[in-house]
Amino acid sequence: MVYVSTLSRKRRGEWCILAHYPLKNSRIVEKQQIKFHQSIRMCANICHSYEWGYTAGPPMAVAPLPNVREVLDYAVTEIPREKIYLGIPNYGYDWPLPFAEGRTRARSLSNQEAVELAVRYGAEIQFDAAAQAPWFNYTAPDGVPHVVWFEDARSMSAKLRLIGEYGLYGAGYWNLMRPYPQGWAVLNALYETANG
């Protein structure tokens, strides 16, 4: 599915159209989506390279770095690099275990909530070096074990560094309604942010 929205500001006198697409689907669907994006006049695409770990899916990182790279490797062959914003997730998921396909539903939570949950249950936060994402296990008061995957300064830094590596236009966060000071600190340390 392709989602299209317009920016609230103009660039060079034209409205910018942002087309975001999760490139998890088949290559045929991806190519149809890319053709759609190329057929409209736009100043940038938001490349949403996340949601591998999601509400109804098995527990895993929301945006494992190898998967993000795979999306970007493909996107830059179809869209000019300078027209791509990299979508950065600003949230995580808390899955009850064991995971049962079609039955288990993860709860979305902010990165700050994830850290607070780990502290509350005395859980040790681990870091998956391959996925470049933090996670931890805990047991809820009802005895149900859980696993939480989320983003932290290390995982956000790994993703934000892809902007320079790939020569992208920039990045955008989803969801800004969930403040996470570590994320802003990393962003400000790596890049100058544009106002407006």
C-alpha positions as CSV (number, residue, x, y, z in Angstrom):
1,M,0.0,0.0,0.0
2,V,1.2,3.5,-0.8
3,Y,0.5,6.4,1.5
4,V,0.7,9.9,0.1
5,S,0.6,13.2,2.1
6,T,1.6,16.8,1.5
7,L,4.0,18.9,3.5
8,S,2.7,22.0,5.1
9,R,5.4,24.2,3.7
10,K,6.4,24.9,0.1
11,R,9.8,24.3,-1.5
12,R,10.7,26.4,-4.5
13,G,7.1,27.5,-4.8
14,E,5.7,24.0,-5.1
15,W,4.0,21.8,-2.6
16,C,6.3,18.9,-1.7
17,I,4.6,15.5,-2.0
18,L,5.9,12.8,0.3
19,A,5.3,9.3,-0.6
20,H,6.2,6.7,1.9
21,Y,6.3,3.0,1.3
22,P,7.4,0.0,3.3
23,L,9.6,-2.0,1.1
24,K,8.7,-5.3,2.7
25,N,6.6,-6.4,-0.1
26,S,7.5,-8.3,-3.3
27,R,9.9,-6.6,-5.7
28,I,7.0,-6.4,-8.2
29,V,4.9,-4.3,-5.8
30,E,8.0,-2.3,-4.9
31,K,8.6,-1.4,-8.5
32,Q,5.0,-0.4,-9.0
33,Q,5.3,1.8,-5.9
34,I,8.5,3.4,-7.2
35,K,6.9,4.0,-10.6
36,F,4.0,5.8,-8.8
37,H,6.5,7.9,-6.9
38,Q,8.4,8.8,-10.0
39,S,5.1,9.8,-11.8
40,I,4.3,12.6,-9.4
41,R,6.3,15.8,-9.1
42,M,7.9,15.8,-5.7
43,C,10.8,17.2,-3.8
44,A,11.4,14.2,-1.6
45,N,10.3,10.7,-0.7
46,I,10.2,9.4,2.9
47,C,11.6,5.9,2.8
48,H,10.0,4.1,5.7
49,S,12.5,1.4,6.3
50,Y,11.0,0.0,9.5
51,E,8.1,-2.1,10.8
52,W,9.8,-5.5,10.6
53,G,9.0,-5.9,14.3
54,Y,5.3,-4.9,14.5
55,T,2.1,-5.4,16.5
56,A,1.0,-8.7,14.9
57,G,4.4,-10.0,13.9
58,P,7.0,-12.0,15.8
59,P,9.3,-10.3,18.3
60,M,12.2,-8.5,16.6
61,A,13.8,-5.1,16.1
62,V,11.4,-2.5,14.6
63,A,14.1,-1.5,12.1
64,P,17.1,-4.0,12.0
65,L,20.0,-2.2,10.4
66,P,20.6,-4.9,7.7
67,N,17.0,-4.5,6.6
68,V,17.2,-0.7,6.6
69,R,20.3,-1.0,4.4
70,E,18.5,-3.4,2.0
71,V,15.7,-1.0,1.6
72,L,18.1,1.9,0.9
73,D,20.2,-0.2,-1.4
74,Y,17.1,-0.7,-3.6
75,A,15.6,2.8,-3.1
76,V,18.7,4.6,-4.4
77,T,18.6,2.6,-7.6
78,E,15.1,4.0,-8.3
79,I,15.0,7.4,-6.7
80,P,17.7,10.1,-6.6
81,R,19.5,10.0,-3.3
82,E,18.9,13.7,-2.7
83,K,15.2,13.1,-2.8
84,I,15.1,10.5,0.0
85,Y,14.3,11.1,3.6
86,L,15.1,8.1,5.8
87,G,12.2,7.3,8.2
88,I,13.4,6.6,11.7
89,P,11.2,4.8,14.2
90,N,10.8,6.5,17.6
91,Y,9.0,3.7,19.4
92,G,9.2,0.0,20.3
93,Y,7.0,-3.0,21.0
94,D,6.3,-5.2,24.1
95,W,5.4,-8.8,23.1
96,P,3.9,-11.3,25.5
97,L,5.5,-14.7,25.1
98,P,5.3,-17.3,23.7
99,F,4.5,-15.7,20.4
100,A,1.6,-17.4,18.5
101,E,1.1,-16.2,15.0
102,G,-2.4,-14.8,14.5
103,R,-3.0,-14.5,18.2
104,T,-0.2,-12.6,19.9
105,R,-0.4,-8.8,19.8
106,A,2.5,-6.6,20.9
107,R,1.8,-3.3,22.7
108,S,3.4,-0.2,21.1
109,L,5.4,1.9,23.6
110,S,7.7,4.9,23.6
111,N,11.5,4.4,23.9
112,Q,11.3,6.1,27.3
113,E,8.5,3.8,28.4
114,A,10.7,0.8,27.4
115,V,13.6,2.1,29.5
116,E,11.3,2.7,32.5
117,L,9.8,-0.7,32.1
118,A,13.3,-2.3,32.2
119,V,14.1,-0.3,35.3
120,R,10.8,-1.3,37.0
121,Y,11.3,-5.0,36.5
122,G,15.1,-5.0,37.0
123,A,15.6,-6.2,33.4
124,E,19.1,-6.0,31.8
125,I,18.9,-4.2,28.5
126,Q,20.8,-6.2,25.9
127,F,22.0,-4.9,22.5
128,D,21.8,-7.0,19.3
129,A,24.9,-6.1,17.4
130,A,23.6,-7.4,14.1
131,A,20.2,-5.6,14.3
132,Q,21.8,-2.6,16.0
133,A,18.8,-2.5,18.4
134,P,18.3,-2.8,22.2
135,W,15.9,-5.4,23.7
136,F,15.2,-7.0,27.1
137,N,13.1,-9.7,28.7
138,Y,10.9,-9.3,31.8
139,T,8.1,-11.2,33.6
140,A,4.9,-9.3,34.3
141,P,3.1,-9.6,37.6
142,D,0.7,-12.1,36.1
143,G,3.6,-14.4,35.4
144,V,3.6,-13.9,31.6
145,P,7.1,-13.4,30.1
146,H,7.6,-10.6,27.7
147,V,10.3,-9.3,25.3
148,V,10.7,-5.7,24.4
149,W,12.5,-4.3,21.3
150,F,12.9,-0.5,21.1
151,E,15.3,2.2,19.9
152,D,18.0,4.0,21.9
153,A,20.9,6.4,21.2
154,R,23.0,3.6,19.8
155,S,20.4,2.3,17.4
156,M,19.3,5.8,16.3
157,S,22.9,6.8,15.7
158,A,23.4,3.7,13.5
159,K,20.4,4.7,11.4
160,L,21.1,8.4,11.3
161,R,24.7,7.8,10.1
162,L,23.1,6.2,7.0
163,I,22.1,9.7,5.8
164,G,25.7,10.7,5.1
165,E,26.8,7.3,4.0
166,Y,24.0,7.1,1.3
167,G,24.0,10.8,0.6
168,L,20.3,11.2,1.5
169,Y,18.3,14.4,1.8
170,G,17.7,13.8,5.5
171,A,15.5,11.9,8.0
172,G,12.2,12.1,9.6
173,Y,11.0,10.5,12.9
174,W,7.8,8.6,13.5
175,N,6.4,9.3,16.1
176,L,7.2,12.7,17.5
177,M,4.4,12.5,20.1
178,R,6.7,10.2,22.1
179,P,9.5,12.5,23.3
180,Y,12.9,10.8,23.7
181,P,15.7,13.1,24.7
182,Q,18.5,10.6,23.7
183,G,17.2,10.7,20.1
184,W,17.4,14.4,19.9
185,A,20.8,14.5,21.5
186,V,22.2,12.0,18.9
187,L,20.6,13.9,16.0
188,N,22.0,17.3,17.2
189,A,25.5,15.7,17.7
190,L,25.5,14.3,14.1
191,Y,23.7,17.0,12.1
192,E,22.5,20.5,12.0
193,T,18.8,20.5,12.1
194,A,16.7,22.7,9.8
195,N,13.9,24.8,11.2
196,G,10.5,24.8,9.7
